């Protein structure tokens, strides 16, 4: 019988051995790499992005959408980078690239990819709203992190479909969190698996950290406030039943581990009108849904 | 944003600030129709005039009028499905577990003609059957409106209140009476008594048993902040430790009281009184 660590290694090897693991478009990979180099300029990024006219068009369309609510039309990438900032553009590129790495045809008919993304954009949008309410700024990383936090579930669904179905059922009937049911079977859960994929894709460390710790924000070493925001946004999205997340939760914000983290980083959370925020969840997600519509158009 | 939408959004904010009631997205189209109809009734020239009345009308009279327009007529079984599910599936089992008891006392204020309280009783009975439990529920239903209470006590319902229910459920829990009326049948292990109560007289109200669960739905919204705070204080005092309070599904106790823990259930909130321990 293998120990927990051995089982994790076995799972890691199985995933790394998958030949057709989804990849990000070349241009997106180059941009992500460029941005992580301090010497890169706005012009360098724009030059690479222009090589992918579809990606460029989507980024411009998103920049001009209700998602940002800009007053003036943005017509070029350079303009977009000036108006929205380098970080927002990088986040847009990453979000578009990750969404486009998957399509319906890859999945069993029983898996609802649209519902999966609905929960993901819901989490992204709620993260943005929550961060705004409590006075935290993440320059767009909150939305992207929310969008991709559950990417490990896609890998489980794609390559371990039957076992994942069993795990989902076990969670439903036992009313246990999905990640706990996953750990029972594989000794590892979608957070770890998602973080392996994010590392393989060479996504920024902050995003990898969110994916890895979004169920345990206290374990984050890179950006605990961001991880705590995503953790809560994910929990809010689940209680509001936004899209498919695989499980249900009941929670008390003030007893959640994220509360302690956010109280330290954003004292405004003490004055936060939690009830109103909760009543508004469904409406807030609509902008995120527009985002998805544009990416998939 | 078009003008009417602006008026609707601002009216929603005013309503929330003055009553703690939030008009959620799925109620917004209905809310808009009520505002347009109110503007017509009052022969106003524009939505801005209506906002002015909401702001400066006598002692919140127009706010009350609007609230009644929006909330009266909500008379069907299971109209607050998520809240009822949260109570039956989570809150009550938790109370039973924490108190280690077999009998639960429930106080449901704002029963109106009874659809909500009988929906709860029906689900509690189903839950007992499903899990082979023998839990008993003593329920007090109260309301300001004596006429509505009399109707609730009779447990007779119009077709429109039950038409959306599964036929099996209708046959199991109702007897069909003259004129397509449906009468809710008594259930084993559950008692319900009705009493008239005016919320700001709670302090003087005698209750034999301390309730473990209080439902106090869409009532606080008719009071000013100070009265809401007093009523919430009294509800907290009456509720047994570890008990739950459920207000209207989009009603908020923000700035009214911080004595309860806010628990998020699927699409609904509950307020839990901390236990003694």
Interface residues (C-beta under 8 A of the other chain):
Chain A: X235 X236 X239 X240 X241 X248 X249 X250 X251 X252 X253 X254 X255 X273 X274 X275 X276 X278 X279 X280 X282 X283
Chain B: X16 X22 X24 X25 X26 X90 X250 X252 X253 X254 X261 X262 X263 X264 X265 X266 X267 X269 X272
